[in-house]
Amino acid sequence: MTQPQSDTPDSADITGPADATDPSDTARAAASVSPADLRGRPRIAALDVIRGFALCGILLVNLPPIFGLGVDGGARDFYRFYADFVQNRFFPIFSFLFGIGFGLMWLTARDRSSRPRLALLRRFAFLGILGGLHQLLQPGEALLPYALAGIVILLPATWIADRWRNGVTVVLGVILLAVGVATGGGMAVIPGLFLVGFAIGASGFLRSVLNHPGRVAIAGVLALAATIVGFAGTDYTTRQINQWINAGLGILMALTYIVAVLLLLRTPAEAVLKSVFAPLGRMALSNYVGATVILVTVRLAAPDLARFDDRGGYLAGVVICAAIIIVQVIVSTLWLRRFGQGPLEKLWRLVTWGRSPERRHQRRGHSRHQRQDQRRDRLGAVTSSRE
C-alpha cells in the first residue's frame, strides 16, 4: 500500500484535528485539511512482521485438530517437538499484539469519534460474530474469546484516568497473566496479555523499546536463559502433567521469538522478513480465517490425509501449511498493492468507524461540484434558448 497507515494492526486510521471542539470549528478544520494530513501515523512495520510470523505458527497449531492427527506410532516424537516449540508459543504473541493494537487505537479513537467506546464496542461485536461463525469450522478458535475479553477487559480499562491507566493496566495485566499461567495457560492468558499489551501500546514504551535494540537483546537473553533452565529442569511428561510449567515456558518462548524477530530486523534479513511476513500481518484477519477455510476444504477433499505417512499425516500437513503460507504471501502482497487493506480488515474498519472523514469530505466535494455543473448546464440551456 502506498499511502501511510496508522499504528493499528488492521486499518488505516484517519484522525481529525484534536483541538477542534466546536462542531462548526471541526467542520471548517476538516475542510481545510488535505488528504495527506488526514492520514494516520505510519504503521509500525515490526508489528506487522511479528504478526505475520505468529500467524504462520498459529496455522501449524491449528493443523492437528482440523486434520484429526493423532500421536500414535511414529508421530509421537514429532508431536513432542510440536508441543514443546509450537503449541502455546505463538498464541501468546498474537494475544499480546492484539492488546498493543488496541492501545495504539485508543490513542486516536477519542479524536476521531465523539463516542469512541461505542465504536470500539462495534469493533468487538463484529469480531465476536465472525468468531462465532469461525467456530463452526474450527471449534476452539481465538476470535470469539478475543471479542469477549475485549468487551469485558479492554473496554472497561479505558475508563481509568489517563494519568493512572498505563500503570494500573500493566500491574493488573501481570497479575492476571500469572493467574492464567498458574491455571494451565491456554485461553486463560488472554486477559493478562491484553492488558499488558494495552499499556505498552497506549504509552511511549513501545517506540522507546524499538529504538533501543540493546534493551530488546537483554530481554531476549533473559527469556532464553529462563527457557533453557525450564527445559533442563523438567522432562516432557512433567511439562504435560503440570500444565502451568508448559504455560510459563510458552510465555518465555513467545518473548524469545519476538526478540529474535526484532533483532533480525536490524540485520540484512530485514528486507526478506518484511517482504514475506509484513503482508501476512497486515491481512492477519483475512489470512487467519482464509487458512481455516483452506484446511477444512483439504480435509474434506482428502479425508485419508492423516495416514499419508508414518508420522500420522504431520509431514503432509506441514507441506500443506507451507503451501498455504506461500500462496497467502503472494496474494496478500498483490491485494495490498491494489486495495490497501484485506477484505475482512476493510469490512471490520467500516463497521467500527463508518466512512472516514477524508471520504466524507471527498464525497461532499464531489456532490458540490456536481451541483455546480448542473447549475452551469441549466444556465447554458437558458442562455441558448434566449439566443
Secondary structure, 3 states (H helix, E strand, C coil): CCCCCCCCCCCCCECCCCCCCCHHHHHHHHHHCCHHHHECCCCCHHHHHHHHHHHHHHHHHHHHHHHCCCCCCCHHHHHHHHHHHCCCCCHHHHHHHHHHHHHHHHHHHHHHCCCHHHHHHHHHHHHHHHHHHHHHHCCCCCHHHHHHHHHHHHHHHCCCCHHHHHHHHHHHHHHHHHHHHHCCCHHHHHHHHHHHHHHHHCCCHHHHHHCCHHHHHHHHHHHHHHHHHHHHCCCHHHHHHCHHHHHHHHHHHHHHHHHHHHHHCCCCCHHHHHHHHHHHHHCHHHHHHHHHHHHHHHHHHCCCHHHCCCCCCHHHHHHHHHHHHHHHHHHHHHHHHHHCCCHHHHHHHHHHHCCCHHHHHHHHHHHHHHHHHHHHHHHHHHHHHHC
